[in-house]
Structure formats: structure tokens, C-alpha cells
Amino acid sequence: MRTADGHARNAPADLILRGGPVHTLAPGGRGAGATAVALRDGLVARVGDDSEVLALAGPATEVVDLAGRAVLPGINDSHLHATWLGALWPDTLFGEQAAPGPPPERPLLDDGRRRRAILRAGDLLASLGITSYTEPGLGPGEDHGRTGAFGTSVAEQYRALAAEGLLRARVTVLWLYGELDGPSDLENYLAGLAATDGATSDARWLRFAGVKIFADGIPPMRSAYTHHCYADGVRPSLLVGGADDAEREANLARMILAAHRAGRQVGVHATGDRSIDIMLDAVERARREHDVDLGHYVIHGDLVTGPQLRRMAALGVGLNTQPEIALRTRALVDDALGPGPAAAAWPLREAFDAGVPLCLSSDAPVLSPDWRRQIAAADAWMGPADDPRARMERLLRCYTVEPARQDHAASWKGTLAPGMAADLCVLEADPLALTPAELPDVTVEMTVVDGRIVHDRAASPRTTEPV
């Protein structure tokens, strides 16, 4: 006689996908060789071979024949400006150029337009297999920004859409108390940190995780805060306010310490090695005061060094980077810094070897939100792999498993083990049988979030609201 738990475990599934490789990416290779997955009540109910999983089919179960197509955990773009993307798409800042240009002027002037932009982005991301993303910077620092895509009102639109059940993906938000790509000051930062409310009705759909700080700019614009000398003699400063370099550095450290003391995660836009040093010193001090891993991370990290990567691994500091930017701007970094530091930029292979928690992301609409392109770019940047299949699996983890860790959600999403969130995507071919260079040509066939099909290429588009 089955127990109540046995009844629950063997209750009919809502949705079964069978007949193709299911890559769970679960620890220890759990689920390796699976060909089917069953979903029930928004969770993975069972993973295994077709006969094991079809045992959960009931009269109301929807069964999808994969016909050899491959299943992956849902893609998590851990650095993506979705509201801005929804306003600008199909345009991006890079376009087809080697460097970003000025964005199109399509300001979101009212809440209705902001809402529609979020929904439009949600439909686009669903078509790409993206089931989670991070909006890296919304808040009072941009309440009067010219785009209308980053202020407090955008955060309120996310709250409303989450409450109405209209989000197409799970969303993590970092608060922004300065200007996007611009200055911030300690006083307004501390006031914002104390005042903003991060409560939501369901943190699995919308979570306000912490804060974003712009430490510096980017190397091609001679605004990365670096120990190197720029070829033209430019000496950049931190974007954080202060009377001189020493005060600005101290203020950046105070910002990081204040967030850590408040239990908030910090994502620091830091491309220069000097700005990364300041961040790591602050995190090390914070961990001495209160030794808890809040998942702080470096955003971009263009000029991060080998010793810094080893410090990051020891401190639990992650790296969130965009390999396609590395490929596109290599010549511009050479022009700015000369061949020495430029040749050592974006050390992805060294980050893997050091054990740094590494997330790949798009920074859309700076680039396209197509994660397949970022994986191909990462592989091209790192050079030939001894084991291409292992390289592909590792890069896929940078868009699934590692972002779940960054989201403080590794216990419930990012893999397809039983009990995990029923978030997945279906590709027309098995990525582990391909090279990363081939991945951008592989179609996303289906996307499932919380057990619901939100994109099915073979069916009619499933949109939320007219846009």
C-alpha cells in the first residue's frame, strides 16, 4: 500500500516531454542519459527513460514527442536590461558594428509604455528559451533619465505584472541609486539603500536582490579605472563621487560595505583592474566583519587579472561577462591600452581554472539577447578545447546553473532534477553533439516556465498582451 507521499510522487503529470536527450545539468551527473521529463504543479516530477516517465501519464497529461530534440534547463540571462530591450528591439547599441553607438531615441514616457516594453521583451525572451533574467539597475538614480527604462516606476510595473501573473520569465532586480553608466554619490546611495522596499508577493517570480554600483566605464572609452597607462595619456577617475581618487576609492568601498551589512548582494560594474582591486578589498573587509556569502559579483571585468580571479574564487565573488563584447572590441582595447594588457583581457579560461563562479550574459540591448551567440563567442575567445563536449556543457552551465547561484536560487532552479522548478527549453538539435560555433544556428523549439509552455515554434505565438 502506497503512502501519501507515494501517491504524490506517482500522481499524473501535467506535461511530459519524451523521445530526446534531456540534459539535467544536475550535480554529479544525476539524470545522465535521460530521454524524458515529467512536470507537475510547476516542478520537475521525474526524469528518466521514456517508460519510467510515461508511467506518470494520465488522461489530462499533455505529452510532447521530442522526436530527437534536446531539453535543457531554462536559460537565465543574468545581465539584461529587459525594459530597455523591449523599447529598442530589434535595434541594439552595437548593431553590426565593432563598437556601441548611440541608442535610438525611443523614450518610455509613461507607465503604459513601460508595461508594454516589459511584456514585449518577455515575448522575445520566451522565443529564445530564456526563463529567468536580471534587470541590473532600476531605481531612483534614473527617475529622471531620458530613456524612462530604468527608474523606480519600472520596478513598480514589474510588481504589478508579477501580481497579475503576466511575467513570462522569473525576474531578479538590482536597485540603482546613481545614474546608469554614470555617477553616484555616497549620500544618495546610503539614503536609497535605507529607503527602498524589496518586498514582493512571490520571490520566485520577482526578487529585489541587492544593488548595482557603477565603479567605472569601459576600456575603449578610456574610462576603465586601471593601473595601466592609456596610450594617449588619459587618466580616468572612478564614477563614484569624491574630491580626489583617494576619497572616491574610499566611497566605493563604503558603498559595498553598507550593502553587505544590510544583507544585500552587490553587482559592481568594474572593467578596470584598479576598480576590481577596490571592490575585492571591500568584500574581503566585509567578510571579516560578517562572514556570509551574499553572492557579490563583478560585472564585465574586462581587465581582471589572474591574481584577482584567485581572490574572487576565495571570496565567493562571481564574474558576469559578455564574450561577444570581447570579440567585437579587441581592436579598440588595443588602441586604448596597447597590446600588452589588451592581450590579457577577458581571461575566461583562467576564470574557469580558478574556480570563479562565471556567468555569461548579453547586456541586451547592448547586444542581442541571443545566448547562443554568447556561448559561441566564449568558445572562440578561449581557443581550441581538448574536449569540445565538456567545453559546451561548461558554457551551458554559465547560462543555467551559475546564474541560479547568482540569484541565490540554486536550491530550486537551474537544473532539471526532481523537485526543481519546471523551467526548460527545447532545442532542435542536441547541443552536446555540436560545436559552440554551430549553436547559433540551432532553433529554440519550445520554452516552458513554471510548467507552462510559453513558446512553441510549431504552434501559434503565445503572447501576454497586445504590444
C-alpha positions in Angstrom: 0.0 0.0 0.0 1.4 3.4 -1.0 1.9 6.2 1.5 0.5 9.6 0.9 4.0 10.6 -0.3 3.9 7.7 -2.7 0.6 8.9 -4.1 2.0 12.4 -4.6 5.2 11.1 -6.3 3.1 8.9 -8.7 0.3 11.4 -9.4 -0.3 12.1 -13.1 2.0 14.8 -14.6 0.7 17.9 -16.2 3.2 17.8 -19.1 5.6 15.1 -20.3 8.4 15.6 -22.9 9.8 12.3 -24.2 11.9 10.9 -27.0 15.0 13.1 -26.9 18.1 13.8 -24.8 17.3 15.5 -21.5 20.4 17.3 -20.1 19.6 17.9 -16.5 23.0 19.6 -15.7 22.3 18.3 -12.1 25.3 17.8 -9.7 27.1 14.5 -10.0 25.7 13.8 -13.4 22.3 12.9 -12.0 19.8 12.2 -14.8 22.6 11.4 -17.3 21.2 9.6 -20.3 17.6 10.6 -19.7 15.2 10.8 -22.6 12.1 12.1 -20.9 11.0 14.6 -18.2 7.6 14.9 -16.4 6.4 18.2 -14.9 3.7 18.6 -12.3 2.5 21.7 -10.4 5.3 23.8 -11.7 8.1 21.4 -10.6 10.0 18.6 -12.2 8.3 15.4 -11.1 10.5 12.8 -12.8 13.5 12.4 -15.1 14.4 9.2 -16.8 13.9 7.0 -19.8 10.6 7.1 -21.7 9.0 4.2 -20.0 9.8 5.5 -16.5 8.4 8.9 -17.2 5.4 7.9 -19.2 4.2 5.9 -16.2 3.1 9.4 -14.9 0.9 10.0 -17.9 -2.8 10.4 -17.0 -5.9 11.3 -19.0 -5.2 15.0 -18.8 -1.4 14.9 -19.3 -0.1 16.7 -22.3 2.6 14.6 -23.9 5.1 16.2 -26.3 7.1 13.9 -28.6 10.6 15.4 -28.8 11.5 13.4 -31.9 15.1 13.6 -31.0 15.1 17.3 -30.0 17.0 18.2 -26.8 15.9 19.5 -23.5 17.9 21.9 -21.3 17.2 23.8 -18.1 15.7 27.2 -18.9 18.2 29.8 -19.9 19.0 32.5 -17.4 20.3 35.8 -18.8 21.9 37.2 -15.7 22.5 40.7 -17.0 19.8 42.0 -19.4 18.0 45.4 -19.5 14.6 43.9 -20.5 12.6 47.1 -20.3 15.1 49.0 -22.5 15.3 46.0 -24.8 11.5 46.0 -25.2 11.7 49.6 -26.2 14.5 49.3 -28.7 14.3 45.8 -30.3 15.2 44.9 -33.0 17.8 47.6 -32.7 20.8 47.1 -30.4 23.6 49.5 -29.4 26.2 47.6 -31.2 24.1 46.7 -34.2 26.5 45.2 -36.7 29.3 47.5 -35.7 32.5 46.8 -33.8 31.6 49.3 -31.1 28.4 50.5 -29.5 26.8 53.6 -30.9 24.2 56.0 -29.5 20.9 54.2 -28.8 17.8 55.1 -30.8 15.7 57.7 -29.0 12.6 55.8 -28.1 11.9 57.0 -24.5 9.2 55.3 -22.4 7.3 58.4 -21.3 4.6 56.8 -19.2 3.8 53.6 -17.3 1.7 52.2 -20.1 4.6 52.2 -22.4 6.9 50.8 -19.8 4.5 47.9 -19.1 4.2 47.2 -22.9 8.0 47.2 -23.2 8.4 44.7 -20.4 5.8 42.4 -22.0 7.3 42.8 -25.4 10.7 41.8 -24.0 9.1 38.9 -22.3 7.7 37.5 -25.6 11.1 37.9 -27.3 12.9 36.2 -24.4 10.4 33.3 -24.4 11.2 32.7 -28.1 14.9 32.3 -27.1 14.4 29.8 -24.3 15.1 32.4 -21.6 13.1 31.6 -18.4 14.9 33.9 -16.0 16.8 37.2 -16.3 18.3 40.0 -14.1 17.4 43.7 -14.6 20.7 45.1 -13.4 19.8 48.6 -12.3 16.4 50.1 -11.6 15.7 52.8 -9.1 15.7 56.4 -8.0 19.0 57.3 -9.6 17.3 57.1 -13.0 13.8 58.5 -12.1 14.5 61.4 -14.5 16.6 59.5 -17.0 16.0 60.2 -20.6 15.1 56.6 -21.6 12.4 56.1 -19.0 13.5 52.5 -18.8 15.4 52.4 -15.5 13.5 54.4 -12.9 11.5 53.4 -9.8 8.4 53.4 -11.9 9.8 50.4 -13.9 10.2 48.5 -10.7 6.6 49.2 -9.9 5.5 47.9 -13.3 7.3 44.7 -12.5 5.5 44.4 -9.2 2.2 44.9 -11.0 2.9 42.4 -13.7 4.1 39.8 -11.2 0.9 40.3 -9.1 -1.2 39.8 -12.2 0.7 36.7 -13.2 1.8 38.2 -16.5 5.6 37.8 -16.3 6.9 35.5 -19.0 10.1 34.8 -17.1 11.4 35.0 -13.5 13.0 38.4 -12.8 15.8 39.5 -10.4 16.3 43.2 -9.9 19.3 45.2 -8.7 18.5 48.6 -7.3 20.3 51.6 -8.8 21.0 54.7 -6.7 23.1 56.6 -9.2 22.8 57.2 -13.0 23.0 54.4 -15.5 26.6 54.4 -16.8 27.2 57.5 -14.8 28.0 59.0 -11.4 26.7 58.2 -8.0 27.4 59.7 -4.6 27.6 58.2 -1.2 24.9 60.2 0.4 22.2 59.4 -2.1 23.3 55.8 -2.2 23.0 55.3 1.6 19.6 57.1 1.6 18.4 54.8 -1.2 19.7 51.7 0.5 17.8 52.6 3.6 14.5 53.6 1.9 13.8 51.1 -0.9 11.4 48.3 -0.3 12.3 45.0 -1.8 9.3 43.0 -0.7 7.3 41.0 -3.3 4.4 38.6 -3.1 6.4 35.8 -4.7 10.2 36.0 -4.8 10.3 33.1 -7.2 8.9 35.4 -9.8 10.2 38.8 -8.8 13.1 39.3 -6.4 14.9 42.5 -5.5 18.3 41.1 -4.7 20.5 44.0 -4.0 22.2 46.9 -5.6 24.3 47.8 -8.7 27.2 50.3 -8.5 28.9 51.8 -11.5 32.6 52.0 -10.5 34.0 52.9 -13.9 33.4 52.9 -17.6 34.9 50.8 -20.3 38.4 50.5 -21.8 37.6 51.6 -25.4 36.3 54.9 -24.0 39.4 55.3 -21.8 37.1 55.3 -18.7 38.1 51.9 -17.2 39.8 52.6 -13.9 43.1 50.7 -14.4 46.7 50.5 -13.2 47.8 50.6 -16.8 48.5 53.8 -18.7 46.3 54.7 -21.6 48.2 55.2 -24.9 47.0 58.8 -25.2 47.8 59.7 -21.5 44.2 59.8 -20.3 43.8 59.3 -16.6 40.2 58.3 -15.7 38.5 58.5 -12.4 36.0 56.3 -10.6 32.4 57.3 -11.3 31.7 57.4 -7.6 31.7 60.9 -6.2 34.6 62.3 -4.2 37.1 65.2 -4.2 40.0 63.0 -5.4 41.0 59.5 -6.2 41.5 58.5 -2.6 38.1 59.8 -1.5 36.4 58.2 -4.5 38.0 54.9 -3.7 37.0 55.1 -0.1 33.4 55.9 -1.0 33.2 52.9 -3.3 34.4 50.7 -0.5 31.9 52.3 1.9 29.0 51.6 -0.6 30.0 47.9 -0.8 30.4 47.6 3.0 27.0 49.3 3.6 25.2 46.9 1.3 26.9 43.8 2.8 26.0 45.0 6.3 22.3 45.4 5.1 22.4 41.8 3.7 22.2 43.0 0.1 24.0 41.5 -2.8 26.2 43.9 -4.8 26.9 43.8 -8.5 29.7 46.2 -9.3 30.2 47.4 -12.9 34.0 47.3 -12.9 36.1 46.8 -16.1 39.4 48.1 -14.9 41.8 46.1 -12.7 42.2 49.0 -10.3 38.4 49.2 -9.7 38.3 45.5 -9.2 41.0 45.7 -6.6 39.0 48.2 -4.6 35.9 46.0 -4.8 37.8 42.9 -3.6 39.4 44.7 -0.8 36.0 45.9 0.4 34.4 42.5 0.1 37.3 40.9 2.0 36.8 43.5 4.8 33.1 42.9 4.7 33.6 39.1 5.0 35.9 39.7 8.0 33.2 41.7 9.7 30.3 39.4 8.9 31.3 36.2 7.1 28.3 35.4 5.0 28.4 34.8 1.2 25.9 37.2 -0.4 27.0 36.4 -3.9 28.6 39.7 -4.7 29.9 39.9 -8.3 31.9 41.8 -10.8 30.0 43.0 -13.9 32.0 42.8 -17.1 35.5 42.5 -15.6 37.3 43.2 -18.9 40.8 43.7 -17.4 40.5 41.3 -14.4 43.9 39.6 -13.7 44.9 36.1 -12.7 45.6 37.0 -9.1 42.3 38.8 -8.8 40.5 35.8 -10.2 42.0 33.6 -7.4 41.0 36.2 -4.8 37.4 36.2 -6.3 37.2 32.4 -6.0 38.4 32.5 -2.4 35.9 35.2 -1.5 33.0 33.8 -3.4 32.9 36.8 -5.8 31.4 35.9 -9.2 32.2 37.3 -12.7 29.4 38.2 -15.0 30.7 38.9 -18.5 29.8 39.1 -22.2 32.2 37.4 -24.6 30.8 38.9 -27.7 31.9 42.3 -26.4 35.4 40.9 -26.1 35.4 39.7 -29.7 34.0 42.9 -31.1 36.1 45.4 -29.2 39.5 43.7 -29.1 41.0 46.2 -31.6 39.6 49.1 -29.7 41.1 47.9 -26.5 44.4 47.5 -28.3 44.1 51.1 -29.4 43.4 52.3 -25.9 45.9 50.3 -23.9 48.4 48.9 -26.3 48.9 45.2 -27.0 50.1 44.0 -23.5 47.0 44.5 -21.2 44.7 44.1 -24.2 46.1 40.6 -24.9 45.3 39.5 -21.3 41.8 41.0 -21.2 38.7 38.8 -20.6 40.6 35.8 -19.3 37.7 33.3 -19.5 39.9 30.2 -19.5 41.7 31.5 -16.4 38.4 32.2 -14.7 37.3 28.6 -15.2 40.6 27.3 -14.0 40.5 29.5 -10.9 37.0 28.2 -10.0 35.3 31.6 -10.2 31.5 31.5 -10.4 31.2 32.6 -14.0 28.0 33.8 -15.7 27.7 34.6 -19.3 25.1 37.2 -20.3 24.1 39.5 -23.2 23.8 43.0 -21.6 20.9 43.4 -24.1 20.1 45.7 -25.8 23.8 46.5 -25.9 24.0 43.2 -27.8 21.3 40.8 -28.9 19.8 38.7 -26.1 20.6 35.5 -28.1 22.5 33.4 -25.6 23.6 31.0 -28.4 25.8 33.8 -29.8 27.5 34.4 -26.4 28.4 30.8 -26.0 29.9 30.7 -29.5 31.8 33.9 -28.7 33.1 32.5 -25.4 34.4 29.4 -27.1 36.0 31.4 -29.9 37.7 33.7 -27.3 39.1 30.8 -25.3 40.5 29.0 -28.3 40.5 25.2 -29.1 39.2 22.8 -26.5 40.7 19.5 -25.7 37.2 18.1 -25.0 34.6 20.1 -27.1 31.7 18.3 -25.4 32.9 19.2 -21.9 33.5 22.8 -23.1 30.0 23.0 -24.4 28.5 21.6 -21.2 30.6 24.0 -19.1 29.4 27.0 -21.1 25.8 25.9 -20.9 26.2 25.9 -17.1 27.2 29.6 -17.4 23.7 30.3 -18.6 21.8 28.0 -16.3 23.5 26.6 -13.1 25.8 29.6 -12.4 23.1 32.3 -12.8 20.9 30.3 -10.4 23.7 30.6 -7.9 24.0 34.3 -8.6 20.2 34.6 -8.0 20.5 32.7 -4.6 18.2 30.2 -6.2 20.4 27.2 -6.9 18.3 25.1 -4.5 15.2 25.4 -6.7 16.1 26.3 -10.3 18.9 26.0 -12.8 18.8 22.2 -13.2 16.2 19.6 -14.1 16.4 17.3 -11.1 13.1 16.2 -9.5 11.7 18.9 -7.2 13.3 21.8 -9.1 11.4 24.5 -11.0 9.8 23.3 -14.2 11.7 25.8 -16.4 13.2 24.4 -19.6 13.9 24.9 -23.2 13.8 22.6 -26.2 16.4 22.9 -29.0 16.0 21.3 -32.4 19.4 19.5 -32.0 21.5 18.2 -29.2 24.0 21.0 -28.2 26.4 18.4 -26.7 26.7 16.8 -30.2 27.7 20.2 -31.7 30.5 22.7 -31.5 29.7 26.1 -29.9 30.3 27.7 -33.3 27.3 25.7 -34.6 25.0 26.6 -31.7 23.6 30.0 -33.1 22.0 28.1 -36.0 20.1 25.7 -33.7 16.5 26.7 -33.3 14.8 27.1 -30.0 11.7 25.0 -30.4 9.9 25.4 -27.1 10.1 27.2 -23.8 8.4 26.1 -20.6 8.3 28.3 -17.4 6.8 27.0 -14.2 5.4 24.0 -16.1 3.6 26.2 -18.7 4.5 26.3 -22.4 5.2 30.0 -23.1 6.7 29.5 -26.6 6.1 26.7 -29.1 7.6 27.3 -32.5 5.2 24.8 -34.1 2.1 26.5 -32.6 0.6 29.9 -32.6 2.5 32.6 -30.7 1.6 32.8 -27.0 1.7 36.4 -26.2 0.6 38.2 -23.0 -0.9 41.4 -24.1 -1.1 43.4 -27.4 2.1 45.4 -27.8 
